[in-house]
Amino acid sequence: MTLSDLCLRRPVLASVMSLLIIAIGLVAASRLPIRELPDIDAATITIQTTYTGAAPQVIDSQITELIEGAIAGVSGISTIDSESRQGRSRVRVDFTEGRNIDEAANDIRGAVGRVSNRLPADADEPRIFKNDSDADPVLRIGIVSARMTPAEITDYAQRFIIDRIATLEGVASVSIFGERSYAMRIALDPKALAARRLAVTDVAAALRANNLELPAGEVISQWRQFQLRATTRLNTPEAFSNVVLKVVDGAPVRLGDVAAVFVGVEDDQTIVRNDGDPAVGLGVLRQSQSNTIAISDAVRAEIDRMQDTLPDGMRVFVTSDDAIFIKSSIAEVVKTLGVAVALVVLVIFVFLGSPRATIVPAVTIPVALIGAFIGIHALGFSINILTLFALILAIGIVVDDAIVVLENIQRRVEQGEAPLAAAAKGAREVGFAVVATSITLISVFLPISFLDGQIGRLFTEFGIVLAVAVGFSTFVALTLCPVLCWLLLKQGSGGMLERGVNAVFGWIERRYRGALSLALGAPLVVLALALGVSGAALWIYGQTPRELSPREDRGVFFVAVTAPQGATVAYTDRDVREV
């Protein structure tokens, strides 16, 4: 007994199996992540170390080379790229395919930790990011306030906003633009220093000696124990001004005698404005192998939650988001998928000429496509442009099996057989051919998933999704389609429409016979035309430019303004205002 015979004896079983495929497929589709492209990112780790004031040569010899040597023994490394610039070292580590980013980060963190005590004493602790720290942010956030200065906005953002966003799933780090962190500014008077025979190094040494906090021991009584702390940290301009730099002729020279001390900002070399108003910007960098849309949704939800706790007059909003383009791209592909389904059903109706017969292959499309989501979820894939493109391509393929079964059964019905007998015999006759055709199609598409390199990882989901859709279409063609043919097909069910379609195809067949006779009468001419078309196609292929993906208009543009070497922030700001 074949599968078709079993379903004809148990038509409810065939219906239930198809409904189960639809139900499970819809549940799987609701749980699938959405991406622009399949996840082909290799694990990337960046180690960034700051050594303020050090020259690039010093950075390279004392920090970069040391870190490179420490991480060279970590397993799974593909490439190591490093950059040493004024005051900063950056080492980027790319891992081989399949390396888990969290495990890679732990291995790198351990390797760097073993040599951290050999770094210069004044260098900051190395910072490790689970991404390329020089990558562009996937989401930019603006913070403006009608009542607060940029320094106050920066202070609030550092204390209440940045940490909440940085801890979200998939976020590697949050960079801040236009940062105005509070700092104690000391404006030295060169003439006053020279008059007292002091140098800048004397001032720095005095500040280091006085601005520190040391443990002072503890006091223990019979019943209590107290921790002692020497609070010698300097917190106010007055405290800094009273620091004694040197004693000259028995009189102390204080910092206030040679400098002006005031509360300012640590760095004012960047300016951020939003619609002309001073602002502070945040850039959200994603981790390697993370989902841009998931990060965007999480960040936007977090911003909505913090709106009620913001100070009066402060606004936090998204200024740019890469996920918007990705979502619009997915929406366009889904729209194309719907149009393709409608067109295929229309073409089937026109060619079959029978509404009843059209229902049979039309039912196959949603069952096979929705069933493909089961395979996508089971294999850990995502909904992306390539998997949706595979489904669009599958629309014209999955109906083939159903049409083959339908045509054979319809032919028997038109010859006078009972619908049940015609369905059983017709499905049994073409069952092997349907299976063989499906295996052939699967063997064509499946090898795409085994290509090597980045191209192979990019098209892995494409080939497998096509194969899964074809597999489900074969199952439906051999189970549900014979049952539908038994219930829907009747002799002469097409009526006038079917007769009209047959008349049109009869006219086309007669014209084709005439053209075929001409072609068989001049075989050399036909061969010459074929070779000419093939040669032209080969030449055009050689002239066509090649690239991994086409250029796209994302609806966003950035204007980069480069000022002459040595230009100040004020000079650049003046020109940018004109732009």
Stockholm file with secondary structure:
# STOCKHOLM 1.0

chainA/1-579         MTLSDLCLRRPVLASVMSLLIIAIGLVAASRLPIRELPDIDAATITIQTTYTGAAPQVIDSQITELIEGAIAGVSGISTIDSESRQGRSRVRVDFTEGRNIDEAANDIRGAVGRVSNRLPADADEPRIFKNDSDADPVLRIGIVSARMTPAEITDYAQRFIIDRIATLEGVASVSIFGERSYAMRIALDPKALAARRLAVTDVAAALRANNLELPAGEVISQWRQFQLRATTRLNTPEAFSNVVLKVVDGAPVRLGDVAAVFVGVEDDQTIVRNDGDPAVGLGVLRQSQSNTIAISDAVRAEIDRMQDTLPDGMRVFVTSDDAIFIKSSIAEVVKTLGVAVALVVLVIFVFLGSPRATIVPAVTIPVALIGAFIGIHALGFSINILTLFALILAIGIVVDDAIVVLENIQRRVEQGEAPLAAAAKGAREVGFAVVATSITLISVFLPISFLDGQIGRLFTEFGIVLAVAVGFSTFVALTLCPVLCWLLLKQGSGGMLERGVNAVFGWIERRYRGALSLALGAPLVVLALALGVSGAALWIYGQTPRELSPREDRGVFFVAVTAPQGATVAYTDRDVREV
#=GR chainA/1-579 SS CCHHHHHHHCHHHHHHHHHHHHHHHHHHHHTCCBCSSCCCCCCEEEEEEECTTCCHHHHIIIIIHHHHHHHTTSTTEEEEEEEEETTEEEEEEEECTTCCHHHHHHHHHHHHHHHGGGSCTTSCCCEEESSCTTSCCSEEEEEEESSSCHHHHHHHIIIIIHHHHHTSTTEEEEEEESCCCEEEEEEECHHHHHHTTCCHHHHHHHHHHHSCCEEEEEEECSSCEEEEEECCCCCSHHHHHTCEEEEETTEEEEHHHHEEEEEEESCCSCCCEETTEECEEEEEEECTTCCHHHHHHHHHHHHHHHGGGSCTTEEEEEEEEHHHHHHHHHHHHHHHHHHHHHHHHHHHHHHHCCHHHHHHHHHHHHHHHHHHHHHHHHTTCCBCHHHHHHHHHHHHHHHHHHHHHHHHHHHHHHTTCCHHHHHHHHHHHHHHHHHHHHHHHHHHHGGGGGCCHHHHHHHHHHHHHHHHHHHHHHHHHHHHHHHHHHHHCCTTTTHHHHHHHHHHHHHHHHHHHHHHHHHHHCHHHHHHHHHHHHHHHHHHHHHSCCCSSCCCCCSCCCCCCCCCTTCCHHHHHHHHHHC
#=GC SS_cons         CCHHHHHHHCHHHHHHHHHHHHHHHHHHHHTCCBCSSCCCCCCEEEEEEECTTCCHHHHIIIIIHHHHHHHTTSTTEEEEEEEEETTEEEEEEEECTTCCHHHHHHHHHHHHHHHGGGSCTTSCCCEEESSCTTSCCSEEEEEEESSSCHHHHHHHIIIIIHHHHHTSTTEEEEEEESCCCEEEEEEECHHHHHHTTCCHHHHHHHHHHHSCCEEEEEEECSSCEEEEEECCCCCSHHHHHTCEEEEETTEEEEHHHHEEEEEEESCCSCCCEETTEECEEEEEEECTTCCHHHHHHHHHHHHHHHGGGSCTTEEEEEEEEHHHHHHHHHHHHHHHHHHHHHHHHHHHHHHHCCHHHHHHHHHHHHHHHHHHHHHHHHTTCCBCHHHHHHHHHHHHHHHHHHHHHHHHHHHHHHTTCCHHHHHHHHHHHHHHHHHHHHHHHHHHHGGGGGCCHHHHHHHHHHHHHHHHHHHHHHHHHHHHHHHHHHHHCCTTTTHHHHHHHHHHHHHHHHHHHHHHHHHHHCHHHHHHHHHHHHHHHHHHHHHSCCCSSCCCCCSCCCCCCCCCTTCCHHHHHHHHHHC
//
